[in-house]
Amino acid sequence: MADLPKRVLGKTGFEVTTLGFGAMELRGGPHGPEITDEEAERVLNAVLDSGINFIDTSIDYGRSEELIGRFISNRRDEYFLASKCGCVVDGQRGEHIHTAENIRRGVENSLRLLKTDQLDLVQFHRSLTKQEFEEEGALQEAMKLKDEGKVRFVGVSGTLPNLVEQIEMGVFGAFQIPYSALQREHDDVIAKAAETGHGTIIRGGVARGAPADWNRFYYMVPSETMKDRWEVAKLDEMLDGMTRMEFMLRFTLSHPGLSTTIVGTKNPDHLRANIEAAIKGPLPAELLADARRRLAS
């Protein structure tokens, strides 16, 4: 099998595979699919064996950090490791506190679970304003952790409207941004981030699998809205032998401002299918232009 394409992750200078691995599917119950240790070990090693070299996780993702540390910390030099901050260790799901104390506690706990001395990237898990980043010392503490060598780069899991201000602040190395054929609101700001030298990590690039199962939960945009966009644009007419998932992934990979897109699964067969699609690369220019025209109208 051919190698996965790579692009530079902005100011980090690191060449990441255009397909990264999002580890949210490893979080386990009660807020995610159950996963055994054996399943986690199998899929994580399959990720690295495939050549994928970007892994994204979070304090919020249940057992994810623990499982990564347990099963692939011995292969730490093979992947760029990104986690999140602002989350509360052992807190309520979705709870975030942006104090200096909580930022440090979260990062140091992540280092312990992930069995590493350094996170390549720590991303604020909320899209804050400049004032919110700074008023209780959260950003300043993240930068201290960088100075101490516990973090190489600081980033944001960002969304509009605050993403524009975050780019202009000039202190972040990368941004994680939602984008797919069915959620194109961030199209222009992804380009802006890339043009200003920032790495761009696309999340939701295959709409969390919604095109294959519209009943699956999708964050930020209701599944019915996603389904309507797909059907009104008549995207099934464009597949020409592709699965819906392949079409979605290759549409996302067609964005010239993308560094990598993270797709998560605990199923090795789904992982292989994603890799095969990513190796094919962006959609042909004519097909992409037609898809964009249909979606715009």
C-alpha positions in Angstrom: 0.0 0.0 0.0 1.2 3.5 -0.8 2.2 5.8 2.0 -0.2 8.4 3.5 0.4 11.9 2.2 1.9 14.4 4.6 1.6 18.2 5.1 3.5 20.5 7.4 1.6 21.4 10.6 2.1 25.1 10.3 4.6 26.7 12.7 5.3 23.4 14.4 7.3 22.4 11.4 6.2 18.8 11.9 5.2 16.8 8.8 1.9 15.1 9.8 -0.1 12.6 7.8 -3.1 14.2 6.3 -5.2 11.5 8.1 -4.8 11.7 11.8 -6.4 9.6 14.5 -9.0 11.1 16.9 -9.0 9.1 20.1 -12.5 10.0 21.3 -13.8 6.6 20.4 -11.5 5.1 23.0 -13.3 7.0 25.9 -15.5 4.0 26.9 -18.8 4.2 28.8 -21.0 5.7 29.9 -20.5 8.5 27.3 -19.1 6.4 24.5 -19.0 2.9 23.0 -17.6 0.2 25.3 -14.1 -0.8 24.4 -12.0 -3.5 25.8 -8.2 -3.2 26.5 -7.6 -5.7 23.8 -9.6 -3.7 21.2 -7.8 -0.5 22.2 -4.4 -2.1 22.0 -5.2 -3.5 18.6 -6.5 -0.3 17.0 -3.8 2.0 18.5 -1.0 -0.2 17.1 -2.8 -0.6 13.8 -2.9 3.3 13.6 0.9 3.4 14.0 1.5 0.4 11.8 -0.4 2.2 9.0 1.9 5.2 9.2 -0.5 7.6 10.8 1.7 9.9 12.9 -0.8 12.3 14.5 -2.9 11.4 17.5 -5.4 13.7 19.2 -6.9 13.0 22.6 -8.3 14.9 25.6 -8.8 14.8 29.3 -12.5 14.8 28.4 -12.2 11.5 26.4 -12.6 9.1 29.3 -10.0 6.4 29.2 -8.4 7.6 26.0 -5.3 9.1 27.5 -4.8 6.1 29.8 -5.1 3.6 26.9 -2.7 5.5 24.7 -0.2 5.6 27.5 -0.6 2.0 28.3 -0.4 0.6 24.8 1.7 2.9 22.6 3.9 5.0 24.9 6.7 2.6 24.0 6.4 3.9 20.4 6.3 7.5 21.4 8.8 8.7 18.8 6.4 7.5 16.0 3.7 10.1 16.6 2.9 13.7 17.2 0.7 13.8 20.4 -2.0 16.4 20.9 -4.2 16.7 23.9 -6.4 19.4 25.5 -6.5 21.7 28.5 -9.1 23.6 30.4 -11.0 20.3 31.1 -11.4 19.3 34.7 -9.6 16.1 35.8 -12.3 13.8 37.3 -14.8 16.5 36.7 -18.3 16.5 35.2 -18.4 15.7 31.5 -17.9 18.9 29.5 -16.8 20.9 32.6 -14.1 23.4 31.9 -12.3 25.9 34.2 -9.8 28.3 32.8 -7.6 29.1 35.7 -3.8 28.8 35.9 -4.1 26.0 38.5 -6.5 23.9 36.4 -4.4 24.2 33.3 -1.3 23.0 35.0 -3.1 20.2 36.8 -4.7 19.0 33.6 -1.5 19.0 31.6 0.5 17.3 34.3 -2.1 14.6 34.7 -2.2 14.1 30.9 1.6 13.6 30.9 1.3 11.0 33.7 -1.5 9.0 31.9 0.1 9.3 28.5 3.5 8.2 30.0 5.4 10.9 28.3 7.6 13.8 29.3 6.1 16.2 26.8 2.9 16.9 24.8 3.7 18.0 21.3 0.5 20.2 21.4 -1.9 21.2 24.1 -5.1 22.7 22.8 -7.6 24.8 24.8 -10.8 22.8 24.5 -13.0 25.8 24.4 -13.0 28.7 21.9 -12.3 31.6 24.3 -11.9 35.3 23.8 -8.5 36.9 24.5 -9.9 38.2 27.7 -11.1 34.8 28.8 -7.7 33.2 28.0 -5.9 35.8 30.1 -8.1 36.9 33.0 -7.4 34.0 35.3 -3.9 33.2 34.0 -4.9 30.2 31.8 -2.9 31.2 28.7 0.0 32.5 30.7 0.2 29.1 32.5 0.1 27.2 29.3 3.0 29.3 28.0 4.9 28.6 31.3 4.4 24.9 30.7 5.9 25.4 27.2 8.9 27.2 28.7 9.4 24.3 31.0 9.4 21.8 28.1 6.3 20.0 29.2 4.5 21.3 26.1 6.0 22.1 22.7 3.2 24.1 21.2 -0.1 25.6 22.5 -3.2 25.7 20.3 -7.0 26.0 20.4 -10.0 23.9 19.5 -11.6 27.0 17.9 -14.7 28.1 16.2 -16.1 31.4 14.9 -16.5 34.1 15.9 -13.5 34.0 18.3 -11.3 32.1 15.9 -10.5 35.3 14.0 -9.2 37.0 17.2 -7.3 33.9 18.2 -5.4 33.8 14.9 -4.6 37.5 15.3 -3.2 37.0 18.8 -0.2 35.3 17.1 0.7 33.0 20.1 -0.9 29.7 19.0 0.8 27.0 16.9 -2.3 25.3 15.6 -6.1 25.4 15.5 -8.5 22.5 15.5 -11.5 23.5 13.5 -14.8 21.8 12.5 -15.3 21.4 8.8 -16.8 19.0 6.3 -18.8 19.0 3.0 -21.9 19.4 5.2 -20.4 22.0 7.6 -18.5 24.6 5.6 -19.0 27.6 7.8 -15.3 27.7 8.6 -14.0 27.3 5.0 -12.5 30.8 4.8 -11.1 31.0 8.3 -9.2 27.7 7.7 -7.6 29.3 4.8 -6.8 32.4 6.9 -5.2 30.3 9.6 -3.0 28.4 7.1 -2.0 31.6 5.3 -0.8 33.1 8.5 1.4 30.0 9.2 -0.7 28.2 11.6 -1.3 24.4 11.6 -4.9 23.4 10.9 -6.4 20.2 12.4 -9.8 19.5 10.9 -12.4 17.7 13.1 -15.7 16.3 12.0 -14.3 15.8 8.5 -16.5 12.8 7.9 -19.4 14.2 9.9 -18.9 11.6 12.7 -20.1 8.9 10.2 -23.5 10.5 9.8 -23.6 10.0 6.0 -23.5 6.3 6.6 -26.0 6.4 9.5 -28.0 9.6 9.9 -29.2 8.5 13.4 -25.7 8.8 14.8 -25.1 11.8 17.1 -23.3 14.7 15.5 -22.2 17.7 17.5 -22.8 21.4 16.6 -25.2 20.7 13.6 -28.3 18.5 14.0 -28.2 15.3 12.0 -31.5 16.2 10.2 -29.8 19.4 9.0 -26.8 17.4 7.7 -29.1 14.9 6.0 -31.1 17.7 4.3 -27.9 19.3 3.0 -26.7 16.0 1.6 -30.1 15.3 -0.1 -30.7 18.8 -1.5 -27.3 18.8 -3.0 -28.0 15.3 -4.5 -24.5 14.2 -3.5 -25.4 10.5 -4.0 -25.3 11.2 -7.7 -21.6 12.1 -7.5 -20.3 9.0 -5.7 -19.3 7.0 -8.8 -18.4 3.9 -6.8 -17.2 5.8 -3.7 -18.8 5.2 -0.4 -20.4 8.2 1.3 -17.6 8.1 3.8 -14.9 8.1 1.2 -16.5 11.1 -0.6 -16.7 13.0 2.7 -13.1 12.3 3.7 -11.7 13.2 0.3 -13.8 16.4 0.1 -12.2 17.5 3.4 -8.8 16.5 2.3 -9.3 18.8 -0.8 -9.1 21.9 1.3 -5.7 23.5 0.6 -5.5 25.0 4.0 -5.8 21.6 5.8 -2.7 20.1 7.6 -4.5 17.0 8.9 -8.0 15.7 9.6 -8.7 13.5 12.6 -11.0 10.6 12.2 -11.7 8.2 15.1 -12.8 4.6 15.2 -12.2 1.5 17.3 -12.9 -0.7 14.3 -9.7 -1.8 12.4 -11.8 -2.4 9.2 -13.1 1.2 9.3 -9.5 2.4 10.0 -8.3 0.5 6.9 -11.1 2.0 4.8 -10.2 5.5 5.9 -6.6 5.0 5.1 -7.4 3.7 1.6 -9.5 6.8 1.0 -6.9 9.2 2.4 -4.2 7.6 0.1 -6.4 8.4 -2.9 -6.1 12.1 -1.8 -8.3 15.0 -2.7 -11.3 14.7 -5.0 -10.6 15.4 -8.7 -10.8 19.1 -9.3 -13.9 18.9 -11.6 -15.8 16.7 -9.2 -14.9 19.0 -6.2 -16.0 22.1 -8.1 -19.3 20.5 -8.9 -19.8 19.4 -5.3 -19.1 22.9 -4.0 -21.5 24.4 -6.6 -24.3 22.0 -5.5 -23.7 22.6 -1.8 -23.6 26.4 -2.3 -26.9 26.4 -4.1 
